[in-house]
Amino acid sequence: MGVTIYLFVLLGKWLDGKFNNGDKLYIIIMTLLGVAVSLYAVLKQVNRINNDE
């Protein structure tokens, strides 16, 4: 989960550097997207574990 969020933050930093965005909009968007993707993956695993029991 942490690795996914970290990779999305790095992508946001790269996008901010490439497009020269002063308000760090891409870091914020990518961080929130990384959290959403991580939560989706965790919830999917929890549902799979609960269905196996």
C-alpha positions, 0 to 999 in steps of 0.5 A: 500500500505504501509503495503504491502511494509513494510511486504515485507521489513520484509520478506527481512530482515528475509531472509538476516538474515537467509541466512547471506547475507552481501550485503542486496540483499534480502531486495532490491529484496523484497522491489522492489517486494513489490512496484510492488505488491502494484502498481499492486493492486492500478492500479487494483482498479483504473481500477475497479473504472473507469469501474463502472462509 
